[in-house]
Amino acid sequence: MSHNPNQSETIPLLDLKAQYAQVESEIQTALRRVCESGRFALGPEVEAFEAEFARYCEADRAVATNSGTRSEEHTSELQSH
């Protein structure tokens, strides 16, 4: 089998639609909980995420931020203390 360098091949990196289909019910339930509570920042959902993510990372704690910039600022603040 010869390879034609002018022929492009598509390599699918991931199928987000298929992945979403597997967890759609869970996502919709969580989204409904957040929307009904009106707590889009902080609150029990964020606390639960931080705790679960910390466990996943085998860390003492995790802090959710609203952007990469804020995450960097927070890291700098912690390092300066």
Buried (B, 14 or more C-beta within 10 A) or exposed (E): EEEEEEEEEEEEEEEEEEEEEEEEEEEEEBEEEBEEEEEEEEEEBBEEEBEEBBEEEEEEEBEBEEEEEEEEEEEEEEEEE
